[in-house]
Amino acid sequence: MLCATKRGVQLGNPYLPYPVRIDRIVTETEDKNLKTFRFVFLNPEDEEKFAYTPGQFGELSIAGKGEIPIGIASSPTEKGFVAFTVNKVGLVTTHLHNMKEGDIMGLRGPLGNWYPWDEMEGKHVVIVGGGFAFTTLRSSIIYMLDPENRSKFAAISVVYGARSPGMLLYKDELAEWEQRDDINMHITVDGTDDPDWKYNVGFVPTITEQKITSADNAIAIVCGPPIMIKFTQPVLEKLGFSPDGIILSLEMRMKCGIGICGRCNIGDQYVCKDGPVFSLAQLKTMPGEY
């Protein structure tokens, strides 16, 4: 049996994960419910087979517990590992959070489609993210800032928000990006009483309207909680982004990851197989179930 992905063909059973070792664990947030896991493939050839593009996801598999679909947080420009940031919300993720560096588990994928990188070349790329859904956006930023890729894109603007400063992901990288002159960072929190907070205070849609002033030659990627997407979409349309120029990544009831179980359908589209990346133009032709 062949398991085909849009970047290549994985030989063997599509349900059979690659064996990986937990190489590093980083606790990202003050509530300790969000951790980034760096995995190393036990078989070096499996890393080559797991050829992914920013925007895709993988299935993290723990024997006897189950598996969970998670967006890939690392960039293909980062070699020797693949990373996922995982929120502790259920059986599988809780068990994963209790695992230690050196433990062995499984990884299936890469799965789904990805952000439209060919269409984004030469354009101002606007990234809008909220909460722990910033994972595939982190992958995208690292990818675009790579020296071999940066010249392919015009300006890069990022609006990223969380409930509070302690809930922001990738704090060291956010600080590094703030110091660069080839990316415009607009970090915000819903609210804070921290006197040392030096960035924005306000909800992501509001900050987006304040900081993104033009849609000329621009394309927007949006990934975050449904309520954030709901109120950011009209802001971008008001700014002049066309439905084809607003790209959304959906996380919707995914389970098997290959369009077999039917759990994640929106009309006749499967989020895991036809998505998770859709343009607003595509979504406008589908039932409003997202």
Secondary structure, DSSP 8 states (H G I E B T S, - for coil): -EEE-SS-EEES-TT--EEEEEEEEEE-STTS-EEEEEEEESSHHHHHH----TT-EEEEEETTTEEEEEEB-S-TTS-S-EEEEEE--SHHHHHHHT--TT-EEEEEEEES----HHHHTTSEEEEEEEGGGGHHHHHHHHHHHSTTTGGGSS-EEEEEEESSGGG-S-HHHHHHHHT-SSSEEEEEES----TT--SEES-HHHHHHHH----TTEEEEEES-HHHHHHHHHHHHHHT--GGGEEEE---S--SSSSSS-TTEETTEETTTT-SEEEHHHHTTS-S--
